[in-house]
Amino acid sequence: MASKNPIELLNIIAFDGSRHFLALPETKSAYYVLLLIFTLWGAYPTACVSGFLEFWIDFRYQGQKFSINIQYGEIWFFVADSSCPEALLCKVAKHFDRHLSVQKMP
């Protein structure tokens, strides 16, 4: 279920120049997150690395390179080009938030 609050994008620039733009709680398995990429029309995975304590997924969407890192109970989203349009980041963020966020009971 999607959160009722608007999504606030993060603007954390990593050493490699990528932008960490979203963090969500890990509510589903890494393989479920991988499958969600296919439900974002036009997106496709390019790499998937599974480790003992973390999971990395790379994908392309609308000409941009994205990465997802799953570890320590969180899912972090990155875009390689830190100047990626905010509208595109919002679209990606809303897609994953809709499927991964837990709606709190009133």
LUMNUGU-510016 format. One record per atom (N, C-alpha, C): x, y, z; residue number from 0. Coordinates in steps of 0.05 Angstrom, whole numbers, plus 5000, padded with zeros to 4 digits. Layout:
residues N
<rec east="X" north="Y" up="Z" num="NUM"/>
...
***
This chain:
residues 106
<rec east="5017" north="4976" up="5000" num="0"/>
<rec east="5000" north="5000" up="5000" num="0"/>
<rec east="5018" north="5025" up="5000" num="0"/>
<rec east="5009" north="5044" up="4986" num="1"/>
<rec east="5025" north="5069" up="4984" num="1"/>
<rec east="5020" north="5086" up="5009" num="1"/>
<rec east="5041" north="5100" up="5015" num="2"/>
<rec east="5040" north="5119" up="5037" num="2"/>
<rec east="5023" north="5143" up="5029" num="2"/>
<rec east="5007" north="5154" up="5047" num="3"/>
<rec east="4991" north="5177" up="5041" num="3"/>
<rec east="5007" north="5203" up="5040" num="3"/>
<rec east="5030" north="5203" up="5053" num="4"/>
<rec east="5047" north="5227" up="5053" num="4"/>
<rec east="5063" north="5229" up="5026" num="4"/>
<rec east="5067" north="5253" up="5016" num="5"/>
<rec east="5083" north="5256" up="4992" num="5"/>
<rec east="5111" north="5246" up="4997" num="5"/>
<rec east="5124" north="5236" up="4976" num="6"/>
<rec east="5151" north="5225" up="4979" num="6"/>
<rec east="5171" north="5249" up="4979" num="6"/>
<rec east="5188" north="5249" up="4998" num="7"/>
<rec east="5209" north="5269" up="4999" num="7"/>
<rec east="5235" north="5255" up="4989" num="7"/>
<rec east="5245" north="5266" up="4967" num="8"/>
<rec east="5269" north="5255" up="4955" num="8"/>
<rec east="5294" north="5264" up="4971" num="8"/>
<rec east="5312" north="5245" up="4974" num="9"/>
<rec east="5338" north="5252" up="4986" num="9"/>
<rec east="5357" north="5264" up="4965" num="9"/>
<rec east="5376" north="5278" up="4974" num="10"/>
<rec east="5396" north="5290" up="4955" num="10"/>
<rec east="5424" north="5286" up="4967" num="10"/>
<rec east="5431" north="5260" up="4969" num="11"/>
<rec east="5457" north="5253" up="4980" num="11"/>
<rec east="5475" north="5244" up="4957" num="11"/>
<rec east="5496" north="5260" up="4952" num="12"/>
<rec east="5514" north="5254" up="4930" num="12"/>
<rec east="5537" north="5236" up="4940" num="12"/>
<rec east="5540" north="5213" up="4928" num="13"/>
<rec east="5561" north="5194" up="4936" num="13"/>
<rec east="5588" north="5202" up="4923" num="13"/>
<rec east="5609" north="5189" up="4932" num="14"/>
<rec east="5636" north="5195" up="4922" num="14"/>
<rec east="5638" north="5190" up="4892" num="14"/>
<rec east="5623" north="5171" up="4881" num="15"/>
<rec east="5624" north="5166" up="4852" num="15"/>
<rec east="5607" north="5185" up="4836" num="15"/>
<rec east="5594" north="5204" up="4849" num="16"/>
<rec east="5577" north="5224" up="4835" num="16"/>
<rec east="5548" north="5216" up="4833" num="16"/>
<rec east="5541" north="5191" up="4841" num="17"/>
<rec east="5513" north="5183" up="4840" num="17"/>
<rec east="5497" north="5196" up="4862" num="17"/>
<rec east="5471" north="5196" up="4859" num="18"/>
<rec east="5453" north="5209" up="4879" num="18"/>
<rec east="5437" north="5188" up="4893" num="18"/>
<rec east="5438" north="5187" up="4919" num="19"/>
<rec east="5421" north="5171" up="4935" num="19"/>
<rec east="5395" north="5187" up="4939" num="19"/>
<rec east="5373" north="5178" up="4926" num="20"/>
<rec east="5349" north="5194" up="4926" num="20"/>
<rec east="5325" north="5183" up="4941" num="20"/>
<rec east="5327" north="5158" up="4951" num="21"/>
<rec east="5304" north="5146" up="4965" num="21"/>
<rec east="5314" north="5124" up="4983" num="21"/>
<rec east="5302" north="5122" up="5006" num="22"/>
<rec east="5306" north="5100" up="5025" num="22"/>
<rec east="5279" north="5091" up="5035" num="22"/>
<rec east="5275" north="5065" up="5033" num="23"/>
<rec east="5250" north="5053" up="5042" num="23"/>
<rec east="5256" north="5030" up="5061" num="23"/>
<rec east="5238" north="5023" up="5079" num="24"/>
<rec east="5243" north="5000" up="5096" num="24"/>
<rec east="5241" north="4974" up="5079" num="24"/>
<rec east="5256" north="4954" up="5087" num="25"/>
<rec east="5256" north="4929" up="5072" num="25"/>
<rec east="5232" north="4913" up="5082" num="25"/>
<rec east="5210" north="4915" up="5066" num="26"/>
<rec east="5186" north="4901" up="5073" num="26"/>
<rec east="5180" north="4876" up="5056" num="26"/>
<rec east="5196" north="4873" up="5035" num="27"/>
<rec east="5193" north="4850" up="5017" num="27"/>
<rec east="5221" north="4839" up="5011" num="27"/>
<rec east="5221" north="4815" up="4999" num="28"/>
<rec east="5247" north="4803" up="4993" num="28"/>
<rec east="5261" north="4818" up="4970" num="28"/>
<rec east="5287" north="4814" up="4968" num="29"/>
<rec east="5302" north="4826" up="4946" num="29"/>
<rec east="5292" north="4816" up="4919" num="29"/>
<rec east="5284" north="4792" up="4917" num="30"/>
<rec east="5274" north="4781" up="4892" num="30"/>
<rec east="5248" north="4794" up="4884" num="30"/>
<rec east="5231" north="4801" up="4903" num="31"/>
<rec east="5207" north="4815" up="4898" num="31"/>
<rec east="5213" north="4843" up="4887" num="31"/>
<rec east="5233" north="4856" up="4899" num="32"/>
<rec east="5242" north="4883" up="4889" num="32"/>
<rec east="5252" north="4880" up="4860" num="32"/>
<rec east="5267" north="4859" up="4855" num="33"/>
<rec east="5277" north="4855" up="4827" num="33"/>
<rec east="5253" north="4852" up="4808" num="33"/>
<rec east="5233" north="4837" up="4815" num="34"/>
<rec east="5210" north="4833" up="4798" num="34"/>
<rec east="5194" north="4859" up="4794" num="34"/>
<rec east="5195" north="4877" up="4814" num="35"/>
<rec east="5181" north="4902" up="4811" num="35"/>
<rec east="5192" north="4920" up="4789" num="35"/>
<rec east="5217" north="4916" up="4782" num="36"/>
<rec east="5229" north="4931" up="4760" num="36"/>
<rec east="5213" north="4926" up="4734" num="36"/>
<rec east="5205" north="4901" up="4730" num="37"/>
<rec east="5191" north="4894" up="4706" num="37"/>
<rec east="5163" north="4907" up="4705" num="37"/>
<rec east="5152" north="4915" up="4727" num="38"/>
<rec east="5126" north="4928" up="4728" num="38"/>
<rec east="5128" north="4958" up="4724" num="38"/>
<rec east="5152" north="4969" up="4722" num="39"/>
<rec east="5156" north="4997" up="4715" num="39"/>
<rec east="5160" north="4998" up="4685" num="39"/>
<rec east="5140" north="5005" up="4671" num="40"/>
<rec east="5140" north="5003" up="4641" num="40"/>
<rec east="5164" north="5016" up="4629" num="40"/>
<rec east="5179" north="5000" up="4614" num="41"/>
<rec east="5203" north="5009" up="4600" num="41"/>
<rec east="5229" north="5005" up="4616" num="41"/>
<rec east="5227" north="4997" up="4641" num="42"/>
<rec east="5251" north="4992" up="4657" num="42"/>
<rec east="5260" north="4963" up="4653" num="42"/>
<rec east="5286" north="4959" up="4655" num="43"/>
<rec east="5297" north="4931" up="4653" num="43"/>
<rec east="5322" north="4929" up="4670" num="43"/>
<rec east="5325" north="4906" up="4684" num="44"/>
<rec east="5348" north="4902" up="4700" num="44"/>
<rec east="5373" north="4896" up="4683" num="44"/>
<rec east="5396" north="4906" up="4692" num="45"/>
<rec east="5421" north="4901" up="4678" num="45"/>
<rec east="5441" north="4885" up="4694" num="45"/>
<rec east="5438" north="4884" up="4720" num="46"/>
<rec east="5455" north="4868" up="4737" num="46"/>
<rec east="5442" north="4862" up="4764" num="46"/>
<rec east="5449" north="4840" up="4775" num="47"/>
<rec east="5438" north="4832" up="4801" num="47"/>
<rec east="5460" north="4816" up="4816" num="47"/>
<rec east="5468" north="4826" up="4839" num="48"/>
<rec east="5489" north="4814" up="4855" num="48"/>
<rec east="5478" north="4808" up="4883" num="48"/>
<rec east="5479" north="4783" up="4890" num="49"/>
<rec east="5469" north="4774" up="4916" num="49"/>
<rec east="5493" north="4767" up="4934" num="49"/>
<rec east="5494" north="4778" up="4957" num="50"/>
<rec east="5514" north="4772" up="4977" num="50"/>
<rec east="5502" north="4761" up="5002" num="50"/>
<rec east="5519" north="4755" up="5022" num="51"/>
<rec east="5509" north="4744" up="5046" num="51"/>
<rec east="5491" north="4764" up="5062" num="51"/>
<rec east="5500" north="4790" up="5062" num="52"/>
<rec east="5485" north="4809" up="5078" num="52"/>
<rec east="5472" north="4832" up="5061" num="52"/>
<rec east="5478" north="4832" up="5035" num="53"/>
<rec east="5466" north="4853" up="5019" num="53"/>
<rec east="5460" north="4843" up="4991" num="53"/>
<rec east="5445" north="4860" up="4977" num="54"/>
<rec east="5436" north="4853" up="4950" num="54"/>
<rec east="5437" north="4878" up="4933" num="54"/>
<rec east="5449" north="4877" up="4909" num="55"/>
<rec east="5450" north="4900" up="4891" num="55"/>
<rec east="5435" north="4893" up="4866" num="55"/>
<rec east="5419" north="4912" up="4856" num="56"/>
<rec east="5404" north="4909" up="4831" num="56"/>
<rec east="5410" north="4935" up="4815" num="56"/>
<rec east="5418" north="4932" up="4790" num="57"/>
<rec east="5421" north="4955" up="4772" num="57"/>
<rec east="5400" north="4952" up="4751" num="57"/>
<rec east="5389" north="4975" up="4743" num="58"/>
<rec east="5369" north="4975" up="4721" num="58"/>
<rec east="5371" north="5001" up="4706" num="58"/>
<rec east="5359" north="5000" up="4682" num="59"/>
<rec east="5358" north="5024" up="4665" num="59"/>
<rec east="5329" north="5032" up="4662" num="59"/>
<rec east="5325" north="5058" up="4661" num="60"/>
<rec east="5298" north="5069" up="4657" num="60"/>
<rec east="5300" north="5097" up="4645" num="60"/>
<rec east="5287" north="5100" up="4622" num="61"/>
<rec east="5286" north="5125" up="4608" num="61"/>
<rec east="5314" north="5138" up="4605" num="61"/>
<rec east="5333" north="5122" up="4597" num="62"/>
<rec east="5360" north="5131" up="4591" num="62"/>
<rec east="5377" north="5136" up="4615" num="62"/>
<rec east="5367" north="5129" up="4639" num="63"/>
<rec east="5383" north="5133" up="4664" num="63"/>
<rec east="5390" north="5106" up="4676" num="63"/>
<rec east="5413" north="5106" up="4690" num="64"/>
<rec east="5423" north="5082" up="4704" num="64"/>
<rec east="5416" north="5085" up="4734" num="64"/>
<rec east="5401" north="5065" up="4744" num="65"/>
<rec east="5393" north="5064" up="4772" num="65"/>
<rec east="5405" north="5040" up="4786" num="65"/>
<rec east="5409" north="5043" up="4812" num="66"/>
<rec east="5418" north="5020" up="4828" num="66"/>
<rec east="5402" north="5019" up="4853" num="66"/>
<rec east="5397" north="4995" up="4862" num="67"/>
<rec east="5382" north="4990" up="4887" num="67"/>
<rec east="5401" north="4973" up="4905" num="67"/>
<rec east="5404" north="4982" up="4930" num="68"/>
<rec east="5420" north="4968" up="4949" num="68"/>
<rec east="5402" north="4960" up="4972" num="68"/>
<rec east="5401" north="4934" up="4978" num="69"/>
<rec east="5384" north="4924" up="5000" num="69"/>
<rec east="5403" north="4913" up="5021" num="69"/>
<rec east="5402" north="4925" up="5045" num="70"/>
<rec east="5418" north="4915" up="5068" num="70"/>
<rec east="5409" north="4928" up="5094" num="70"/>
<rec east="5413" north="4915" up="5115" num="71"/>
<rec east="5407" north="4925" up="5142" num="71"/>
<rec east="5379" north="4935" up="5145" num="71"/>
<rec east="5360" north="4921" up="5132" num="72"/>
<rec east="5332" north="4927" up="5135" num="72"/>
<rec east="5322" north="4951" up="5119" num="72"/>
<rec east="5339" north="4961" up="5101" num="73"/>
<rec east="5331" north="4984" up="5085" num="73"/>
<rec east="5336" north="4978" up="5055" num="73"/>
<rec east="5321" north="4993" up="5038" num="74"/>
<rec east="5325" north="4992" up="5010" num="74"/>
<rec east="5333" north="5020" up="5001" num="74"/>
<rec east="5357" north="5023" up="4990" num="75"/>
<rec east="5367" north="5049" up="4981" num="75"/>
<rec east="5367" north="5050" up="4951" num="75"/>
<rec east="5359" north="5072" up="4941" num="76"/>
<rec east="5357" north="5077" up="4912" num="76"/>
<rec east="5377" north="5098" up="4903" num="76"/>
<rec east="5391" north="5093" up="4882" num="77"/>
<rec east="5411" north="5111" up="4871" num="77"/>
<rec east="5406" north="5116" up="4841" num="77"/>
<rec east="5414" north="5139" up="4832" num="78"/>
<rec east="5415" north="5144" up="4803" num="78"/>
<rec east="5444" north="5153" up="4797" num="78"/>
<rec east="5455" north="5142" up="4775" num="79"/>
<rec east="5483" north="5148" up="4768" num="79"/>
<rec east="5488" north="5177" up="4762" num="79"/>
<rec east="5469" north="5190" up="4748" num="80"/>
<rec east="5471" north="5218" up="4740" num="80"/>
<rec east="5457" north="5235" up="4761" num="80"/>
<rec east="5473" north="5249" up="4777" num="81"/>
<rec east="5461" north="5265" up="4799" num="81"/>
<rec east="5443" north="5288" up="4788" num="81"/>
<rec east="5445" north="5294" up="4762" num="82"/>
<rec east="5428" north="5315" up="4751" num="82"/>
<rec east="5403" north="5304" up="4738" num="82"/>
<rec east="5397" north="5279" up="4743" num="83"/>
<rec east="5373" north="5266" up="4732" num="83"/>
<rec east="5348" north="5283" up="4741" num="83"/>
<rec east="5330" north="5288" up="4722" num="84"/>
<rec east="5306" north="5304" up="4728" num="84"/>
<rec east="5290" north="5294" up="4752" num="84"/>
<rec east="5282" north="5313" up="4769" num="85"/>
<rec east="5267" north="5306" up="4794" num="85"/>
<rec east="5241" north="5292" up="4787" num="85"/>
<rec east="5229" north="5299" up="4764" num="86"/>
<rec east="5203" north="5286" up="4757" num="86"/>
<rec east="5207" north="5256" up="4752" num="86"/>
<rec east="5230" north="5249" up="4740" num="87"/>
<rec east="5235" north="5221" up="4735" num="87"/>
<rec east="5241" north="5206" up="4761" num="87"/>
<rec east="5256" north="5219" up="4779" num="88"/>
<rec east="5262" north="5207" up="4805" num="88"/>
<rec east="5236" north="5203" up="4821" num="88"/>
<rec east="5218" north="5222" up="4819" num="89"/>
<rec east="5192" north="5220" up="4833" num="89"/>
<rec east="5176" north="5197" up="4822" num="89"/>
<rec east="5177" north="5193" up="4796" num="90"/>
<rec east="5162" north="5171" up="4783" num="90"/>
<rec east="5173" north="5144" up="4793" num="90"/>
<rec east="5199" north="5141" up="4794" num="91"/>
<rec east="5211" north="5116" up="4803" num="91"/>
<rec east="5205" north="5113" up="4833" num="91"/>
<rec east="5208" north="5134" up="4849" num="92"/>
<rec east="5203" north="5132" up="4877" num="92"/>
<rec east="5174" north="5124" up="4883" num="92"/>
<rec east="5155" north="5137" up="4870" num="93"/>
<rec east="5127" north="5130" up="4874" num="93"/>
<rec east="5121" north="5101" up="4867" num="93"/>
<rec east="5133" north="5092" up="4845" num="94"/>
<rec east="5128" north="5064" up="4837" num="94"/>
<rec east="5136" north="5044" up="4859" num="94"/>
<rec east="5161" north="5047" up="4869" num="95"/>
<rec east="5170" north="5029" up="4889" num="95"/>
<rec east="5157" north="5033" up="4916" num="95"/>
<rec east="5151" north="5058" up="4923" num="96"/>
<rec east="5138" north="5064" up="4948" num="96"/>
<rec east="5110" north="5051" up="4948" num="96"/>
<rec east="5096" north="5053" up="4926" num="97"/>
<rec east="5069" north="5041" up="4924" num="97"/>
<rec east="5069" north="5012" up="4931" num="97"/>
<rec east="5090" north="4997" up="4922" num="98"/>
<rec east="5091" north="4968" up="4926" num="98"/>
<rec east="5106" north="4959" up="4951" num="98"/>
<rec east="5122" north="4977" up="4963" num="99"/>
<rec east="5139" north="4968" up="4985" num="99"/>
<rec east="5132" north="4981" up="5012" num="99"/>
<rec east="5119" north="5003" up="5012" num="100"/>
<rec east="5113" north="5017" up="5037" num="100"/>
<rec east="5090" north="5003" up="5052" num="100"/>
<rec east="5092" north="5004" up="5078" num="101"/>
<rec east="5071" north="4992" up="5095" num="101"/>
<rec east="5053" north="5015" up="5104" num="101"/>
<rec east="5027" north="5013" up="5099" num="102"/>
<rec east="5009" north="5033" up="5108" num="102"/>
<rec east="5003" north="5029" up="5138" num="102"/>
<rec east="5007" north="5050" up="5153" num="103"/>
<rec east="5002" north="5048" up="5182" num="103"/>
<rec east="4972" north="5051" up="5188" num="103"/>
<rec east="4963" north="5036" up="5207" num="104"/>
<rec east="4935" north="5038" up="5216" num="104"/>
<rec east="4931" north="5064" up="5231" num="104"/>
<rec east="4908" north="5077" up="5228" num="105"/>
<rec east="4903" north="5102" up="5242" num="105"/>
<rec east="4900" north="5098" up="5272" num="105"/>
***
